[in-house]
Amino acid sequence: ITKLHVESGKVWGDLPYSRLFLGSGNYSPSIPFYVSNTFQTMRLFEFLSDRYINFYFQHNLENRLINAKRFNPDIYLIHNMGFGSLKNTDVHEIEEDSGFKTLEKGYYESGVLLDGLIQTNFFNIIYIGAGVGAFYRYGPYQYKKTWDNLAIKAILRIRVN
């Protein structure tokens, strides 16, 4: 099963910082949960744009590689990338050392998810599943230290039938 999610945005005029687009990053060492259609290795508030386009590609191999009686997780291959720009950075009155970046060179990350490592079904009413994933950031915005480019994510799914 393959999914492609594309999102894009553009603002016109000289808007304040609070009205621009932030990168869709969800990396936080204190909250390590996977959120689909976001960048798993991108820090919060790291990128700023007045126009952008993001691509989120996900392919579910289902349980074809590992299929045991009580252990059959879904395996997802994921690749995300984003591009953006910011005109007139001086108009937005952003300090030079504020730490934000723009996405002109392209942001890239890839990862693997193992979903359903733990599965529980309560009376065929509530399904709870848990898994784990690993993502790696590469390309022009990668960090010098390999470990800083890696994000380990937990997956929690709760479904009511």
N, C-alpha and C positions, 0 to 999 in steps of 0.2 A: 504494500500500500504506500503510495507516494503522495505527499502533500507539498504544495508550494504556496506560501503566503507572501504577498507583496504589499508593502505600504509605502505611501509617499506623501509629501506635504510641501507646501510653499507658502510663504507669507510675503506680502507686498508692503513696501514702505519701510521707514525707519522705526522699528518697534523696540521697546525696552527688552532687556535680557529676559524678563519673566514671560514674555510673549513669544519667544523663539522656541525652536524644537530642541529638546535635550536628546542625546543618544538613548536608545532603548536598552540601557544596560541594567542588569539586575544582580551584578556581582557584589556580594557583601560577605565578609568572613563570618559575621554573626548570624546571618540568615541564609543558610546554604541550600535553598530549595530551588528546584527546576521550575521555570515558568516558560511555557511555550511562546513562541514568537517574540522573544527578547534575546539580547546578547548575554550569554552566560558568563563571559569573561570580561565584559565591559563594566567599568566602575560607574557608580551613580554620578551624574552630573559631569562626566568626563568630556563629552563632546557637545558642541553647540552648532546649530545650523539654522539658516533661514529657508533652506530648501534641502530635501533629502529623499532618498529612496532606499528601502531595506528589502532584502530577499531572505526568506527563511525556508530552507529546503529540508524535508524530513522524509526518510524512507524506512518503513517498518518491515523488517524481515520476518516479522511475527516470531513464531517459535520453531522455525525451520532448522536452526543450527543446534539448538539444545532442546530436546523433546523427550524428557523422562516422565514417568508417571506422575510424580509429585513436584517436579521442577521443570517448568517450561516457560521461562521468561520471554517476553517480546524484546527483540533487539532492534534498536533504532540507530540509523546512521544519519547524522545531522550536519548540515553546512549552512552557515549564516554569513551574510555579507551586507555591508551598508556603504553608501556614498552620500556626501553632502557638501555644502559650502556655506560660507557666511560672508556676505558683502558688507563693506563699511564697518569693520570691527571697531573703529574709532568712534563711530556714532553711538554705539551701544555702551560706551563708557565702561568697557571691561578692562580691568587692570592687566598689565602685561604678565604678572606672575600669578594670575588667578588659577592657573592650572588647566583651563579648558583647552580642548583641541578642536579642530574641524576635520571633516571626513573626506577631504579632496582626494587623498591617496587610496581610499578604500579600506574598510575594516573587515577582517576575515577571521572566522573561527570555525572549527569543526569538532565534532564530538560523537560519542557513542553512549547510548542509554541502554540499561538493562532494566526493563520495567516488569514488574510482577515477580520479583525474586521471592517475595513473601506475599502470600495470598490467603485471605480468610473470607469465608462466606458464612454469615450468621442467618440461619433459618431461611435462606433464599430471599432475604429482604435487604440486607446490607452487605455490600462487597467492599473489602478493604485490601488494597494492594500497596506494596512499597517496592522501591527499586533504587538504583544509583546510576549516576552518569559521570563522565569525565569529558571536559572540553579543553581545547587548546587554541590560544590566540596566536596568529602569525601574520606576517606581512609587515607593512611599513609602520604600524603602530604597536608592534610587539615590544615587550620589555626585554632588557638585556639579560636578566636572569630567567632561565627556563622555568623555574618554579613559579615565578610571578605571572606567567602566561597560562597557567593551569588552573582550572576550576573544577572541583568535585561537587556534585549536586545530588541531593536526595530527592526522591519522588514519592509522593503520597497521594493515592487516589481513593476517594470514597464515593461509592455509587449506591443509590437506593433504587431498588427494583420496583 
